[in-house]
Amino acid sequence: MVDLRSQYEKIKGEIDGGIREVLESCAFVKGDKVTLFQEHMAQYLGVCHVVAVGNGSDALTIALMALGLQAGDEVITPAFSFVSAVEAISLLGLKPVLVDVEYDTMNVSVDSVMQAITERTRAIVPVHLFGQNADMEPLLRLARERGIYVVEDACQSIGASYTFSDGKTAMSGCMGDIGCTSFFPSKNLGCYGDGGALFTNDDALAAKIRSIANHGMSERYHYDRVGVNSRLDSIQAAVLDAKLPHLDGYAEARRRAAAYYDTALKGVGGIVLPTKAPYSTHVFHQYTVKTEGIDREAVRRRLAERGVPTMVYYPIPLHLQKAYEPLGYHAGDFPVAERLAASVMSLPMHTELDEVQLKYISDALTEAVAM
Ligand SMILES: *Cc1c(COP(=O)(O)O)cnc(C)c1O
């Protein structure tokens, strides 16, 4: 599914050099490398503040803490997604309100969000799934009109850009009040361990986020609020700082691989190719097809026999997960999420796929479907 080794080999000098500098400085935590990376990331995104933290899930938790929500406040997030958003909302004693997604883009449905808003709704956490932005313009309008915060889960979409109807563009994670990302190794900008970051243009929120991520501290050993300990270490910052200049090139390589799949798999019966939304670029964290009228698991087995891995992101929607049973949802509540969970399949997608591999995978899938 990914090939981190080949990617590393190509920039080994830059990575090893950065790590060696950290080793020689012995500034393993809160070193200059972290500050430098945060600055470079902010420049890249065109956002005022980047606060690096321990991982993407922490970033979401810290974001919701920084908004000062009260226990029982409702936070809306899609039912078809990775678990982190609903987990963060739950951990803080807030009430997750799940909503359905669009079949085409697999991202949160703005209509469903609108219908889920109540007097107690304080925040919306859209997830830019698989590398494509959710439709932020109507979401932001909806939220602004009602004084609701927007926290973007940009863990899969770093580097994707969104185009508003007036032609202005913004980077994924930089449109709402706070954006969150993950630097988990397999993400589009991955480090060699755990890492994450929050983005914001709001100076006051940025100060709060920095404080919360550091035990709620203002000045040394003065605690203004309850916080957590979540930080990116300097070695990871060195890896990320070395990889950041390559991020757009990596996105281009992913797009080339996606374009190959698009062409090779066009017209293959039972396989629905990813939909590209007009308002967003796609950085293809995943290349996720939908199967229709074919036995997904049989196709996956045939592919596995030929050495082609596939993954199902995500096989069970969040409202049907055991941990979230107390929320009181039932099968049938979010039909699109349920349909997607039963039909999606992600193909190998990374920066190092060559034409031989892409042809092998596409041929194998074409044959597996025809069998
Ligand atoms: C990876 C991911 C996260 C969590 O990131 P971690 O760094 O693993 O905590 C959250 N949301 C989405 C959509 C993700 O893909």
The ligand as an SDF file (V2000), in Angstrom:
LIG
                    3D

 15 15  0  0  0  0  0  0  0  0999 V2000
   -4.5780    9.5770   10.6340 C   0  0  0  0  0  0  0  0  0  0  0  0
   -5.8180   10.2950   10.9070 C   0  0  0  0  0  0  0  0  0  0  0  0
   -6.0650   10.8670   12.1590 C   0  0  0  0  0  0  0  0  0  0  0  0
   -5.2030   10.6370   13.3700 C   0  0  0  0  0  0  0  0  0  0  0  0
   -3.8840   10.9320   13.2470 O   0  0  0  0  0  0  0  0  0  0  0  0
   -2.8470   10.2580   14.2910 P   0  0  0  0  0  0  0  0  0  0  0  0
   -1.6110   11.0370   14.0440 O   0  0  0  0  0  0  0  0  0  0  0  0
   -2.7120    8.8200   13.8920 O   0  0  0  0  0  0  0  0  0  0  0  0
   -3.3880   10.4360   15.6420 O   0  0  0  0  0  0  0  0  0  0  0  0
   -7.2320   11.5960   12.3310 C   0  0  0  0  0  0  0  0  0  0  0  0
   -8.1100   11.7600   11.3280 N   0  0  0  0  0  0  0  0  0  0  0  0
   -7.9120   11.2190   10.1040 C   0  0  0  0  0  0  0  0  0  0  0  0
   -8.9200   11.4510    9.0460 C   0  0  0  0  0  0  0  0  0  0  0  0
   -6.7660   10.4670    9.8600 C   0  0  0  0  0  0  0  0  0  0  0  0
   -6.5910    9.9130    8.6630 O   0  0  0  0  0  0  0  0  0  0  0  0
  1  2  1  0
  2  3  1  0
  2 14  2  0
  3  4  1  0
  3 10  2  0
  4  5  1  0
  5  6  1  0
  6  7  2  0
  6  8  1  0
  6  9  1  0
 10 11  1  0
 11 12  2  0
 12 13  1  0
 12 14  1  0
 14 15  1  0
M  END
$$$$
